[in-house]
Amino acid sequence: MAECLVVATKRDEGGSEAAFSNLSARPSSLLEAAVKAKNARCQAVLGDILEAGAAGVRSASVIEAARSLAGGYLRLPRRAQAIKLPVVALGAVAARGLVDRDINGGFTTSSETGLARGPFIVRNLRVGEIPTWPMLWAHFADGERRFVVLPDSCGDPRPNDRARAVERWNRGASRLHANRDFRLNSQSLAMCLTPEECLGGRAWPNLIPHEPRFEVPLLLWANSTLGLVLFWWHGTRQQQGRASITVAKLTGLPVLDPRELTAGQLDRCREIFDSIKDREFLPANEAYRDETREALDRELLFGTASVMRLDPGLEEGLGLLRKQWCAEPSVHGGKSTRIVQPSVP
């Protein structure tokens, strides 16, 4: 797991400004370390120590793009002008689902009711079973390459706890799910849909859109290159090749604001979903060579037939950003599928 040494000066007036200087390699000696430290501020990226999104990021272009996008502006490499996009915190358009412990958490000595924290006992689905309480509980990367992911478990209400089981189902079940611990170098999706409503578990907590029509736009955006970059930027990255977002923090994830889309744009989102839903995505760190991801980006962003109708000339800049992001060590985690710079002849 990543470690960080914070060197700070306390100020009477407060504030949390920070300068991030990310080294591409460990200094080989104390002298080299001293020289790097002396020159670090000249090459540093300014930010906020309380956010720390720029920590550990190699490319300044990726930092600039992610930070701008979180603020509602698309700023691509080699482009002078930023483009306004309708980006909003997820909590403005969807509610988060239940924490897994509120679904199957066990008994505690402090419980005044004598009931377990969670009203369900979770078990694997039986062959051919049509469950009353389906759940998407764990990860199986090879079964999560397409937009639609099948439930893998189901719940049995605990004895004398059916009323709470019904209440938790009514409060937390949905079709849309977010990837809580996104293994970027093996998993493909930041969000997925289940064929029908189900409860999400430790791996795939629920998202409940405020309106059903928001479901597909949120799904498409989350799995586009821009959506992946924002998920990674908003999440924590202590472990290589993984971006994690707690259930509580999910509501702050920047997403495309579906409230700003016209009826025609929403219909186009559904058409894109229908055309791509049977295609497989590569793991997120392989977005640089993922034809399905590129097709999604194109259909969502570029050209008059796309949802956002951006200038097709911007597609080259997004392609460069895609490669730069895939080259980040915290994205590929050193895996052999990482993007490799061509050797000099």
C-alpha positions as CSV (number, residue, x, y, z in Angstrom):
1,M,0.0,0.0,0.0
2,A,1.1,3.5,-0.7
3,E,2.9,5.6,1.9
4,C,3.2,9.3,2.1
5,L,5.4,11.7,4.0
6,V,3.7,15.1,4.5
7,V,6.0,18.1,5.2
8,A,4.0,21.1,6.2
9,T,4.3,24.5,7.8
10,K,1.6,25.5,10.3
11,R,0.1,28.9,9.6
12,D,-1.8,31.2,12.1
13,E,-4.3,32.1,9.4
14,G,-5.1,28.5,8.6
15,G,-5.7,27.2,5.0
16,S,-4.9,23.8,3.4
17,E,-3.0,24.8,0.2
18,A,-0.5,22.2,-0.9
19,A,2.1,21.7,-3.6
20,F,2.2,18.2,-5.1
21,S,5.5,17.1,-6.6
22,N,5.3,13.4,-7.8
23,L,8.6,11.6,-8.5
24,S,8.8,9.1,-11.3
25,A,11.4,7.1,-9.5
26,R,12.9,6.8,-6.0
27,P,16.1,9.0,-5.6
28,S,19.2,6.8,-5.7
29,S,21.1,8.8,-3.0
30,L,20.6,11.5,-0.4
31,L,22.3,14.0,-2.7
32,E,19.8,13.3,-5.5
33,A,16.9,13.5,-3.0
34,A,18.1,16.8,-1.7
35,V,18.4,18.2,-5.3
36,K,14.9,16.9,-6.2
37,A,13.5,18.4,-3.0
38,K,15.1,21.8,-3.8
39,N,13.7,21.8,-7.3
40,A,10.3,20.2,-6.4
41,R,8.3,23.4,-5.9
42,C,9.2,24.7,-9.4
43,Q,7.6,21.6,-10.9
44,A,4.8,21.1,-8.4
45,V,1.1,21.1,-9.0
46,L,-0.9,23.3,-6.6
47,G,-3.9,21.8,-4.9
48,D,-5.6,21.2,-1.5
49,I,-4.1,18.8,1.1
50,L,-7.6,17.9,2.2
51,E,-8.4,16.5,-1.3
52,A,-5.0,15.2,-2.4
53,G,-6.3,14.1,-5.7
54,A,-3.0,15.0,-7.4
55,A,-0.9,12.9,-5.0
56,G,0.9,10.1,-6.9
57,V,-0.2,11.2,-10.3
58,R,2.6,11.3,-12.9
59,S,1.1,13.3,-15.7
60,A,0.3,17.0,-15.2
61,S,-2.1,16.8,-18.2
62,V,-4.1,14.1,-16.4
63,I,-4.3,16.2,-13.2
64,E,-5.4,19.3,-15.1
65,A,-8.0,17.3,-17.1
66,A,-9.4,15.5,-14.0
67,R,-9.5,18.6,-11.9
68,S,-11.2,20.6,-14.6
69,L,-13.7,17.9,-15.4
70,A,-14.7,17.6,-11.8
71,G,-15.5,21.3,-12.0
72,G,-17.6,20.9,-15.1
73,Y,-15.1,21.8,-17.8
74,L,-13.5,19.4,-20.4
75,R,-9.9,20.4,-20.8
76,L,-8.1,18.1,-23.2
77,P,-4.3,18.0,-23.9
78,R,-3.2,20.3,-26.8
79,R,-6.4,22.3,-26.5
80,A,-6.3,26.0,-25.5
81,Q,-10.0,26.3,-24.6
82,A,-12.0,24.3,-22.1
83,I,-15.6,23.2,-22.9
84,K,-18.4,23.5,-20.4
85,L,-20.1,20.2,-19.5
86,P,-23.1,19.6,-17.3
87,V,-21.3,17.8,-14.4
88,V,-22.9,17.5,-10.9
89,A,-22.3,15.5,-7.7
90,L,-24.0,12.1,-8.0
91,G,-26.0,12.8,-4.8
92,A,-27.9,15.5,-6.7
93,V,-29.5,12.9,-9.1
94,A,-29.3,9.6,-7.2
95,A,-29.4,8.3,-3.7
96,R,-26.9,5.8,-2.4
97,G,-28.0,2.4,-1.3
98,L,-27.4,0.4,1.8
99,V,-24.0,-0.5,3.3
100,D,-23.6,-4.3,3.2
101,R,-23.6,-4.6,7.0
102,D,-27.2,-3.2,7.0
103,I,-28.1,-6.1,4.7
104,N,-26.4,-9.1,6.4
105,G,-24.6,-7.7,9.4
106,G,-24.5,-10.0,12.4
107,F,-25.6,-9.7,16.0
108,T,-23.9,-7.3,18.4
109,T,-24.0,-7.2,22.2
110,S,-25.1,-3.5,22.1
111,S,-28.3,-4.3,20.2
112,E,-31.3,-3.3,22.2
113,T,-33.8,-5.1,20.0
114,G,-32.0,-8.5,20.1
115,L,-32.0,-8.5,16.3
116,A,-29.0,-8.7,14.0
117,R,-27.9,-5.5,12.2
118,G,-28.9,-7.0,8.9
119,P,-32.1,-8.9,8.4
120,F,-30.8,-11.2,5.7
121,I,-28.6,-14.3,5.5
122,V,-26.8,-14.1,2.2
123,R,-26.1,-17.3,0.2
124,N,-25.2,-18.4,-3.3
125,L,-27.9,-18.8,-5.9
126,R,-29.0,-22.4,-6.6
127,V,-29.0,-23.6,-10.2
128,G,-32.3,-22.7,-11.8
129,E,-33.5,-20.7,-8.8
130,I,-35.6,-17.6,-9.3
131,P,-34.9,-15.8,-6.0
132,T,-37.3,-13.6,-4.0
133,W,-34.4,-11.4,-2.7
134,P,-31.7,-11.4,-5.5
135,M,-28.4,-9.7,-4.7
136,L,-25.2,-8.7,-6.6
137,W,-22.8,-9.3,-3.8
138,A,-19.3,-10.1,-5.0
139,H,-17.0,-9.6,-7.9
140,F,-16.4,-12.0,-10.8
141,A,-14.4,-10.0,-13.3
142,D,-15.0,-12.2,-16.3
143,G,-18.7,-12.0,-15.7
144,E,-18.6,-8.2,-15.5
145,R,-17.4,-7.2,-19.0
146,R,-20.8,-6.0,-20.2
147,F,-23.2,-3.3,-19.0
148,V,-25.6,-5.9,-17.6
149,V,-24.4,-8.1,-14.8
150,L,-26.4,-11.0,-13.4
151,P,-27.1,-11.3,-9.6
152,D,-24.8,-13.9,-8.0
153,S,-26.5,-14.3,-4.6
154,C,-29.7,-14.1,-2.8
155,G,-30.9,-13.4,0.8
156,D,-33.1,-15.4,3.2
157,P,-34.8,-13.3,5.8
158,R,-33.7,-14.2,9.3
159,P,-36.3,-15.8,11.6
160,N,-38.9,-13.3,12.8
161,D,-37.2,-10.5,10.7
162,R,-39.2,-10.5,7.6
163,A,-40.7,-7.0,8.2
164,R,-37.2,-5.5,8.3
165,A,-36.2,-7.5,5.2
166,V,-39.1,-5.9,3.3
167,E,-38.2,-2.4,4.6
168,R,-34.5,-2.8,3.5
169,W,-35.5,-4.1,0.1
170,N,-37.9,-1.2,-0.5
171,R,-35.3,1.3,0.6
172,G,-32.3,-0.1,-1.1
173,A,-33.0,-2.3,-4.2
174,S,-32.3,-1.0,-7.7
175,R,-30.9,-1.9,-11.0
176,L,-28.0,0.5,-11.0
177,H,-24.8,-0.4,-9.0
178,A,-21.5,1.3,-8.4
179,N,-18.1,-0.5,-8.1
180,R,-17.0,0.1,-4.5
181,D,-13.4,-1.3,-4.9
182,F,-12.6,-0.8,-8.6
183,R,-9.7,-3.0,-9.6
184,L,-8.8,-1.0,-12.6
185,N,-6.3,-3.5,-14.0
186,S,-8.7,-6.4,-14.0
187,Q,-12.3,-5.1,-13.8
188,S,-14.1,-3.3,-16.6
189,L,-17.0,-1.4,-15.2
190,A,-17.4,1.6,-12.8
191,M,-21.2,1.0,-12.8
192,C,-23.4,-1.8,-14.0
193,L,-27.0,-2.7,-14.4
194,T,-28.8,-5.8,-13.2
195,P,-31.6,-7.2,-15.4
196,E,-34.1,-6.5,-12.5
197,E,-33.9,-4.8,-9.2
198,C,-31.7,-6.4,-6.6
199,L,-29.7,-5.5,-3.5
200,G,-26.0,-4.7,-3.8
201,G,-23.5,-6.0,-1.5
202,R,-19.9,-5.4,-0.5
203,A,-18.7,-5.2,-4.1
204,W,-21.6,-3.5,-5.9
205,P,-23.6,-1.1,-3.6
206,N,-26.9,0.2,-5.0
207,L,-27.5,3.6,-6.6
208,I,-31.1,4.7,-6.7
209,P,-31.6,7.4,-9.4
210,H,-34.2,10.1,-8.5
211,E,-35.9,9.4,-11.8
212,P,-35.8,6.1,-13.8
213,R,-34.7,8.0,-16.9
214,F,-31.4,8.9,-15.3
215,E,-30.3,5.3,-15.0
216,V,-28.9,4.8,-18.5
217,P,-27.1,8.2,-18.9
218,L,-25.3,7.6,-15.5
219,L,-24.3,4.1,-16.6
220,L,-22.9,5.3,-20.0
221,W,-21.0,8.2,-18.5
222,A,-19.5,6.2,-15.6
223,N,-18.0,3.7,-18.1
224,S,-16.7,6.2,-20.6
225,T,-13.1,7.4,-20.5
226,L,-14.1,10.6,-18.8
227,G,-16.2,8.7,-16.2
228,L,-13.3,6.3,-15.4
229,V,-11.0,9.3,-14.9
230,L,-13.4,10.9,-12.5
231,F,-14.0,7.7,-10.6
232,W,-10.3,7.2,-10.2
233,W,-9.8,10.9,-9.3
234,H,-12.5,10.9,-6.7
235,G,-11.6,7.6,-5.2
236,T,-8.7,6.6,-2.9
237,R,-5.7,5.0,-4.5
238,Q,-3.6,3.4,-1.7
239,Q,-3.3,0.1,-3.5
240,Q,-1.9,-0.2,-7.0
241,G,-4.3,-0.6,-9.8
242,R,-7.4,0.1,-7.6
243,A,-9.6,3.0,-6.9
244,S,-12.0,2.7,-3.9
245,I,-15.0,4.8,-3.0
246,T,-17.0,4.2,0.2
247,V,-20.7,4.1,0.0
248,A,-20.9,7.4,1.9
249,K,-18.5,9.1,-0.5
250,L,-20.3,7.9,-3.6
251,T,-22.7,10.8,-3.5
252,G,-19.8,13.2,-4.1
253,L,-18.7,11.5,-7.3
254,P,-18.9,14.0,-10.2
255,V,-21.1,12.7,-13.0
256,L,-22.9,13.9,-16.1
257,D,-26.0,15.7,-15.0
258,P,-28.9,13.8,-16.7
259,R,-31.3,16.6,-15.7
260,E,-29.7,18.8,-18.3
261,L,-30.3,16.3,-21.2
262,T,-33.3,16.8,-23.5
263,A,-35.8,14.1,-24.3
264,G,-33.9,13.5,-27.6
265,Q,-30.6,13.2,-25.8
266,L,-32.1,10.7,-23.3
267,D,-33.5,8.7,-26.2
268,R,-30.0,8.7,-27.8
269,C,-28.6,7.3,-24.6
270,R,-31.0,4.4,-24.7
271,E,-30.0,3.8,-28.4
272,I,-26.3,3.7,-27.4
273,F,-27.0,1.3,-24.6
274,D,-28.9,-1.0,-26.9
275,S,-26.1,-1.0,-29.5
276,I,-23.3,-1.6,-27.0
277,K,-24.9,-3.7,-24.2
278,D,-23.8,-7.0,-25.8
279,R,-20.2,-5.9,-26.4
280,E,-17.5,-6.7,-23.9
281,F,-15.1,-4.1,-22.4
282,L,-11.5,-4.7,-21.6
283,P,-10.2,-4.0,-18.1
284,A,-10.2,-0.2,-17.4
285,N,-6.4,0.1,-17.5
286,E,-6.6,-1.2,-21.1
287,A,-8.9,1.6,-22.3
288,Y,-6.1,2.7,-24.6
289,R,-6.8,-0.3,-26.8
290,D,-10.4,-1.0,-26.0
291,E,-12.5,-0.6,-29.2
292,T,-15.8,-0.8,-27.2
293,R,-14.7,2.0,-24.8
294,E,-13.7,4.1,-27.8
295,A,-17.1,3.5,-29.5
296,L,-18.9,4.5,-26.3
297,D,-16.8,7.7,-26.0
298,R,-17.6,8.6,-29.6
299,E,-21.3,7.9,-29.4
300,L,-21.6,9.8,-26.1
301,L,-19.5,12.8,-27.0
302,F,-18.5,13.5,-30.6
303,G,-20.4,14.5,-33.7
304,T,-23.9,15.6,-34.4
305,A,-25.3,12.1,-33.8
306,S,-23.8,11.9,-30.3
307,V,-25.4,12.8,-27.0
308,M,-23.2,15.8,-26.3
309,R,-22.6,16.8,-29.9
310,L,-19.0,18.0,-29.3
311,D,-16.6,18.8,-32.2
312,P,-15.2,15.6,-33.7
313,G,-11.9,17.3,-33.8
314,L,-11.7,16.9,-30.0
315,E,-11.6,13.1,-30.3
316,E,-7.8,13.1,-30.9
317,G,-7.3,15.0,-27.6
318,L,-9.4,12.5,-25.7
319,G,-7.4,9.6,-27.3
320,L,-4.2,11.2,-25.9
321,L,-5.8,11.7,-22.4
322,R,-6.9,8.1,-22.5
323,K,-3.3,6.9,-23.1
324,Q,-1.9,9.2,-20.5
325,W,-4.4,8.0,-17.9
326,C,-3.7,4.4,-18.7
327,A,0.0,5.0,-18.2
328,E,-0.5,6.1,-14.6
329,P,1.1,3.6,-12.2
330,S,-2.0,3.8,-9.9
331,V,-4.1,2.7,-12.9
332,H,-2.1,-0.2,-14.3
333,G,-0.4,-1.2,-11.1
334,G,2.6,-2.6,-13.0
335,K,0.5,-5.2,-14.8
336,S,1.8,-6.6,-18.1
337,T,-1.2,-5.2,-19.9
338,R,-0.2,-1.6,-19.2
339,I,0.5,0.7,-22.1
340,V,4.1,0.7,-23.2
341,Q,5.9,3.6,-24.8
342,P,7.4,2.7,-28.2
343,S,11.1,2.3,-28.1
344,V,13.4,4.7,-29.9
345,P,14.8,3.0,-33.0
